[in-house]
Amino acid sequence: MFLHGTSRINDAGHLEIGGCDVTELKAEYGTPLYIMDEQLIRQRCREYMDAFRASGLGFQVAYASKAFSIMAMCRLVDEEGLSLDVVSDGELYTALQAGFPAERIHFHGNNKTPDEIEMAIEAGIGCFVVDNLVELSLLQAIASSKEVTVNVLLRVTPGVEAHAHHAYASTGQTDSKFGFDIGNGSAYAAVQQASDKANLQLLGVHSHIGSQIFETEGFQLAVERIADFTRKVKEELNIDFPVVNLGGGFGIRYVDGDTPLLVSEYVAAITDAVKTHFAGIGSSLPQIWVEPGRSIVGDAGTTLYTVGTNKEIPGVRKYVAVDGGMTDNPRPALYESKYEALLANRATEANEETVSIAGKCCESGDMLIWDVELPAVQSGDLLAVACTGAYNYSMASNYNRIRRPAVIFVQNGESDLVVRRESHGDIVVNDIVPERIAKKAVTK
Ligand SMILES: *Cc1c(COP(=O)(O)O)cnc(C)c1O
């Protein structure tokens, strides 16, 4: 397994992250356990901030909190000077509870409800990324009723298909549920409508072309298309876009063969393209906003499991089951995502067998890894799966009424609980048995 960030194998032959031996973390917190390498998260934040500072352009780096939205993470991101994207009232609530400055919060989503819009306006968030005409009218109506003006970016699809690894991770093409298409004129019409709305301040456009992208071409092409669009809007409507938001999607290394670029390389490609294509449109270059999620937290996360049962099918394969699965990591089931693992309590031992790692849910698709080489695996061993920081905890479920794991931050030999493991009580906390049914059960 590739060792990210502060992960290393210590003298005892155990995996250590942030200076913490995972066998001790298991003793203290139990498994499954999400372990987040705080230093690596901060390093990724700084890579983005430093690269943009070096460009000389105005900028905001907004962490896409859907990748991993918890209060401690919001605090950390605020400390590092980033902005924050939210996609629901729940993510907004998390950020506000954590004391994240509302003016640096951006609200996304293709179906924001009236309640969500009201909540966000009352909180005084910095910007709404408007997805469609229904939302545009709704936002105007609510802003008008509250006698405020809200900042707006229009989400556009520039007709770029990013080379993402799975079709569901592409969003910049014309046939997408998200945004106004530039090619068919709907983005232009949306700009006209937005600029007519008294309580909306149009800042510019937003595009997000996909996820887990390993090249710069898609971003550069998006910049070029958006610059052409911006020039047309300036010339024909005399409207300026002070902000251009280029979304997220910067790739990370999950397994051997994944070839992400450095953060500085993605940012330089984008800012250079902006300088080239936006030169001469209006009086100054726009501010550039980006929205990395996965590349801020993905490789900082490791999930620690305890090995339980196994099943060997002679001549076919050996299944090794762990105490979690699709409930804490649905990505293999959803996207056929690949992961690497190691035996964290015997990390220096030579690999002896090829096994497949199964979860404990009642689904044949509940597999975490097909065919991973490990030392001879026994019950009670600790299995570490790397690169689980993004879209794991945030996508976790209670399927089979399995309790969601705890999350800890580790750094400098210390560990801090940032999300408590769910209790049995948590599992039934919202259940209600109606009186008439409860009575029947008693009288039976
Ligand atoms: C999901 C998403 C992001 C973050 O994507 P990553 O691949 O995690 O970087 C950014 N912006 C928008 C609009 C998104 O939907």
The ligand as a MOL file (V3000), in Angstrom:
LIG
                    3D

  0  0  0     0  0            999 V3000
M  V30 BEGIN CTAB
M  V30 COUNTS 15 15 0 0 0
M  V30 BEGIN ATOM
M  V30 1 C -18.4270 17.6980 -6.0980 0
M  V30 2 C -18.1590 19.0800 -6.4950 0
M  V30 3 C -16.9230 19.6620 -6.2100 0
M  V30 4 C -15.7830 18.8950 -5.6060 0
M  V30 5 O -15.3390 17.8630 -6.4290 0
M  V30 6 P -14.0210 17.0460 -6.0510 0
M  V30 7 O -13.9210 16.0170 -7.1190 0
M  V30 8 O -14.2640 16.4350 -4.7070 0
M  V30 9 O -12.8980 17.9980 -6.0420 0
M  V30 10 C -16.7500 20.9950 -6.5250 0
M  V30 11 N -17.7520 21.7210 -7.0960 0
M  V30 12 C -18.9480 21.1850 -7.3870 0
M  V30 13 C -19.9900 22.0250 -7.9950 0
M  V30 14 C -19.1940 19.8570 -7.1070 0
M  V30 15 O -20.3790 19.3300 -7.4030 0
M  V30 END ATOM
M  V30 BEGIN BOND
M  V30 1 1 1 2
M  V30 2 1 2 3
M  V30 3 2 2 14
M  V30 4 1 3 4
M  V30 5 2 3 10
M  V30 6 1 4 5
M  V30 7 1 5 6
M  V30 8 2 6 7
M  V30 9 1 6 8
M  V30 10 1 6 9
M  V30 11 1 10 11
M  V30 12 2 11 12
M  V30 13 1 12 13
M  V30 14 1 12 14
M  V30 15 1 14 15
M  V30 END BOND
M  V30 END CTAB
M  END
